[in-house]
Amino acid sequence: MNLIIHSFQIKTPFTSSHTNTKSHLPNYQLSNMVTTTPLPLTLLIITLISLFFTPQTQAQKAPAPSPSGPINITSILEKAGQYTYLIRLLKETQQLIQIQSQLNSTSDGFTIFAPTDNAFQNLKSGAINDLTDEQKVKLILYHVTPKYYSLSDLLTVSNPVRTQASDSEGSWGLNFTSQGNQVNISSGVVTTSINNALRQQFPLAIYQLDKVLLPLQLFGTKSPSSSPSPKASETRNTTVKGDAPSPSKSSLKDNGVAGKNVGFGFVVGLCVICMRVLF
């Protein structure tokens, strides 16, 4: 603010002896006025100047930043696009409300691994729809860790990393590997890379995935040893059919001897009867 001070014209109390006309002194600038003005008037001028400049200085100060509002996971995913299927699953399983409410009270934060719509479309037909409601909840929780991880954290994290689906025994975990600055994530069934960070600020990190993390507990294939081989089935059938033991050679021999003995006794008896009749 520019302060304009007009020059003062000071009249003298002296009058010329030759004429009744009053003489005038030349005009004085502010600097001259301050040097010739009494001290109380100088202090008054300084006070007035400070009053003019102080409000302007306060107005020029930058306003304090307003506190940020609550984190909205849905808005983050909708702004990024291509997460319609994931948003629907989060709402259907009611895990969106759970995670949102826990974000306000957690001291460790959360990390969400977000598969795109293409990732869900590339799954086999019925892979998600055939799951029960409880299994769908587990699948969603498997994509969330109860701790905030930056990308640099995931480069050196200890495996396996617990998820919201993990139990006390430590199952339902994720494994991370790195190739340079590239972070790879594996579920035991699927391995993919983290391509983009939708948000990376405590207490929430959200990372884009091009594949759905299929947990081993829901989508793991059975080992070949667990299914019976055809040869084993044939052996089992043979054993069932041959349950009755085959007669041994000694048994057959004994049966033949016994038959001969019976026939010989019958002949001897018949001869004895004939001799009695004759004699």
Secondary structure as GFF3:
##gff-version 3
##sequence-region A 1 279
A	DSSP	alpha_helix	30	36	.	.	.	ID=ss1
A	DSSP	alpha_helix	39	60	.	.	.	ID=ss2
A	DSSP	alpha_helix	73	80	.	.	.	ID=ss3
A	DSSP	alpha_helix	84	92	.	.	.	ID=ss4
A	DSSP	alpha_helix	95	103	.	.	.	ID=ss5
A	DSSP	beta_strand	110	115	.	.	.	ID=ss6
A	DSSP	alpha_helix	117	121	.	.	.	ID=ss7
A	DSSP	alpha_helix	133	141	.	.	.	ID=ss8
A	DSSP	beta_strand	144	145	.	.	.	ID=ss9
A	DSSP	alpha_helix	151	155	.	.	.	ID=ss10
A	DSSP	beta_strand	175	179	.	.	.	ID=ss11
A	DSSP	beta_strand	182	186	.	.	.	ID=ss12
A	DSSP	beta_strand	191	201	.	.	.	ID=ss13
A	DSSP	beta_strand	204	209	.	.	.	ID=ss14
A	DSSP	alpha_helix	216	219	.	.	.	ID=ss15
A	DSSP	three_ten_helix	224	226	.	.	.	ID=ss16
A	DSSP	alpha_helix	230	241	.	.	.	ID=ss17
A	DSSP	alpha_helix	249	278	.	.	.	ID=ss18
###
